[in-house]
């Protein structure tokens, strides 16, 4: 049984991702060390300096950093840790008028391990294999105040090694101040909470205090630095810089970390952003262990949440306005009052004197009676008899003449249809 307990204790240290050197008596004395692993590739490539960052990965370490996110954001990360250990995270931020809310899930898994125990004689006995894992679910809230932004995380965690399980709650508190001259300062307290019983003893959480600063040297270059004080190890310091090769598109990063572990202190990475998608990569080498590679993917919607929620409301308002709009009716024509014709008085023909002695022979001639010629026009969209009379005669009051000439197809002078062919009397 002693070997089994020893194996479980070694795995607890393995989960920390920090195989510490024995230069500090407190090293590794806290359990649940997986809470200290930084999941974001951007932050890891910059020596672990994360007080400046403002993305969905802040849910796990720096809640104040996500207060200024103005659009819905989703994040994924993958960390190929030491040995067969892998870490995956899923996170999201949802801004509202009352502050930003976030939710994150972190899962750390160790590959299958062969199980051994000892019998009563002290001889090794093969037992069933097992796969240890850690699970973290974090809920986050942050808000921007007039002079600073602040946030809090509530983290539920669970650790299982073979048939031994432990779970508990931890809290993060963060505050950040952004200045107009490209400077930002941040303070974060991580993993505050009471001890949790693991195996047979109560274990303390890896409580830490982080103080950081970031400064934009130019529009394309900024630097960041963090100081980390822990309750179970010597203080650590992280420094990093990011240079934008193409502004808002591609960036290179490098960092240096002063820490009591087996990493080679320096780190590097790169990132690219296209159409709201951000892909980040980090390379963190180790001395005696396999080098660490991390990848993060973030997607931020292009519009703030208020605009996204407002779009369907605007569409409804536009539809209501169109329904309420009354079509403009054409002005009613003035009533037609025909002029009274002057009385016709035929002229008396002059008398024709025919002399009998001189008769005149008259040839019958064909007399052609000219009849008025009619033209036609086609009714266009929006026209009335009033507008047609104005178009063809230049006098809208003559619409009655057109109506009288087309009584066979027009019953109501106010109801004519586009495309109708109307006869237009001559005499313009």
RAWOQUI-V342705 format. One record per helix or strand of 3 or more residues. SS is the DSSP state (H for helix, E for strand). FROM is the first residue (numbers start at 0). LEN is the number of residues. If there is no record, write none. Layout:
ss: [SS/SS]
from: [FROM/FROM]
len: [LEN/LEN]
This chain:
ss: [H/H/H/H/H/E/E/E/E/E/E/E/E/E/E/E/E/E/E/E/E/E/E/H/H/E/H/H/E]
from: [1/32/40/55/62/72/85/98/112/123/132/148/163/182/195/200/207/220/235/249/262/276/291/304/355/373/384/395/420]
len: [14/4/5/5/4/8/11/11/6/7/12/13/15/10/3/3/9/10/11/9/12/10/9/20/3/5/9/10/5]
